[in-house]
Amino acid sequence: MQAYEYKAAVAVTGLIAADLEKLFDIDVCTHRALASGELKIPRAVALGLLLMLVTNTNARSACVLVSADLRRAA
């Protein structure tokens, strides 16, 4: 995934900084570096974003699903 694809995927899914941190453990500085192409987008992040796009999963739904999974693991 290229930086422009990352930025587009984040925009289309409606992810904000708090969502990125919760879903992918990405802080604001890392997000900026990924979006600018300074850092390579990790495969797991790229796959997660692509999965959200393909399944039409928005940020709110993804966060709910992750929260449910985290509660179950605890």
C-alpha positions in Angstrom: 0.0 0.0 0.0 1.3 3.4 -1.0 1.0 6.6 1.2 -1.8 8.0 -1.1 -3.8 4.8 -0.8 -3.3 4.8 3.0 -4.6 8.4 3.2 -7.6 7.5 1.0 -8.4 4.4 3.0 -8.3 6.3 6.3 -10.5 9.0 4.8 -13.1 6.7 3.3 -13.4 4.6 6.4 -13.8 7.7 8.6 -10.9 6.8 10.9 -9.6 9.5 13.3 -6.5 9.6 15.4 -8.2 7.8 18.3 -9.5 5.1 16.0 -6.1 4.5 14.5 -4.5 4.2 17.9 -7.2 1.8 19.1 -7.3 -0.4 16.0 -3.7 -0.4 14.8 -1.7 1.0 17.8 -0.7 3.9 15.6 -0.1 7.3 17.2 -0.5 10.7 15.5 3.2 11.1 14.6 3.3 7.6 13.1 0.1 8.3 11.1 1.6 11.4 9.7 4.8 9.6 8.7 2.7 6.8 7.0 0.5 9.3 5.2 3.6 11.3 4.0 5.4 8.2 2.8 8.2 8.7 5.3 7.4 5.3 6.8 6.3 2.1 5.0 2.8 1.1 5.8 2.9 -2.2 7.8 1.2 -5.1 6.1 -1.2 -5.7 9.0 -2.4 -2.0 8.8 -2.7 -2.2 5.0 -4.7 -5.5 5.2 -6.9 -4.2 8.0 -7.7 -1.0 6.0 -8.4 -3.0 2.9 -10.6 -5.4 4.8 -12.6 -2.5 6.2 -13.0 -1.1 2.7 -14.1 -4.3 1.1 -16.6 -5.2 3.8 -17.8 -1.6 4.0 -16.9 -1.4 7.7 -16.8 2.1 9.1 -14.6 3.4 11.9 -17.4 3.1 14.6 -18.2 -0.5 13.7 -14.5 -1.5 13.6 -14.0 0.0 17.0 -17.0 -1.8 18.4 -15.8 -5.1 17.0 -12.3 -4.6 18.4 -13.6 -3.6 21.8 -15.8 -6.7 22.0 -12.8 -8.9 21.0 -10.6 -7.2 23.7 -13.2 -7.8 26.4 -13.5 -11.4 25.5 -9.7 -11.9 25.6 -9.4 -10.4 29.1 
